[in-house]
Amino acid sequence: MTKNIYVGNLSWECTDQDLRTLFADFGDVSSARVIEDRETGRSRGFGFVEMEAAGAEQAIESLNGSDYQGRNLKVNEAQPRQSRPSRPRY
């Protein structure tokens, strides 16, 4: 079973591979993705890592609040995205 982990407060230079490498010390990483702005392609400062459940718990405990690339990370289990009300199109 895998868990999806939210990783916030990433530096603008952080890549998918950086995230994968950071979390690989805690177990097998299925995927690691830094979320980018659709229009500019620039990092939005957060990402998601999917990995085995046992390693995920240890990674969250160890990495939350830790310094990575000059930033204090916010690491926790990802919550399902809440639906947003649709906006009218003009």
C-alpha positions in Angstrom: 0.0 0.0 0.0 1.3 3.5 -0.8 0.7 6.9 0.7 0.6 10.2 -1.0 2.7 12.9 0.7 2.4 16.7 0.4 5.7 18.6 0.4 5.4 22.3 0.8 7.7 25.3 0.9 10.0 23.9 -1.7 12.7 26.1 -3.2 11.9 27.4 -6.8 14.9 25.3 -8.1 13.7 22.0 -6.7 13.1 19.3 -9.3 11.1 16.0 -9.5 14.5 14.2 -9.2 15.5 16.2 -6.1 12.3 15.2 -4.4 12.7 11.5 -5.4 16.3 11.5 -4.1 15.3 13.2 -0.8 12.6 10.6 0.0 14.4 7.6 -1.4 16.3 7.3 2.0 13.0 6.3 3.6 11.8 3.6 1.1 10.7 2.9 -2.4 9.4 6.1 -4.1 6.6 5.3 -6.7 6.5 8.9 -8.0 7.7 12.4 -7.1 6.4 15.5 -8.7 6.9 19.2 -8.2 3.8 21.1 -9.3 4.4 23.8 -11.9 2.4 26.8 -13.0 0.6 25.9 -16.3 1.4 29.2 -18.0 4.9 29.9 -16.9 6.2 26.4 -16.2 7.8 27.7 -13.0 7.5 25.7 -9.7 4.6 26.6 -7.5 6.7 25.7 -4.4 5.0 22.4 -3.5 4.9 18.8 -4.7 3.7 15.3 -4.0 5.6 12.1 -3.3 4.0 8.7 -3.5 5.7 5.9 -1.6 5.2 2.8 0.5 3.2 3.4 3.7 5.8 2.4 6.2 8.5 4.6 4.8 6.0 7.4 4.3 5.3 7.7 8.0 9.1 7.9 8.8 9.7 10.4 6.0 6.9 12.7 7.3 8.3 12.6 10.9 11.9 13.1 9.8 11.4 15.7 7.0 8.6 18.0 8.4 10.3 21.2 9.5 13.7 20.2 8.2 15.9 22.5 6.1 16.2 21.5 2.4 17.8 23.8 -0.2 17.5 26.7 2.3 13.8 26.3 3.1 12.0 24.7 6.0 9.8 21.9 4.5 6.2 21.3 5.4 5.6 17.6 5.0 2.4 15.7 5.7 0.0 13.2 4.3 -1.8 14.6 1.3 -5.5 15.3 1.8 -8.0 14.7 -1.1 -8.6 17.8 -3.1 -11.8 19.6 -2.2 -14.2 20.3 -5.0 -14.5 24.0 -5.8 -17.7 25.6 -6.9 -17.7 26.2 -10.7 -17.0 29.7 -11.8 -19.3 31.3 -14.4 -17.7 31.9 -17.8 -18.2 35.3 -19.3 
